[in-house]
């Protein structure tokens, strides 16, 4: 998916999603590769077998990790507030508060 996005738009998946979906919808906490400063707010997803420590803000899918943590199938972190904005957009058939993110 990321390669298709890149070929069609000239932008990487994370950049395009931020500019075209997350920012216009007011999703301020949704991102790939969140900074370490946000890790305390991120739920652990799996325990790293090498260290015994939980992954927080680091994608645990090995393919996505090899792709720099940005993939269409894994690596995106969010909050309940941001997810509710996305859900409202989907319930609105691609639009939320006058912002069209998708055409369904």
Buried (B, 14 or more C-beta within 10 A) or exposed (E): EBEEBBEEEEBBBBBBBBEBBBEBBEBEBBBBBBEEEBBEEBEBBEEEEEEEEBBBBBBBBEEBBEBBBBBBEBBBBBBEEBEEBBEEBBEBEEBBEEBEBEEE
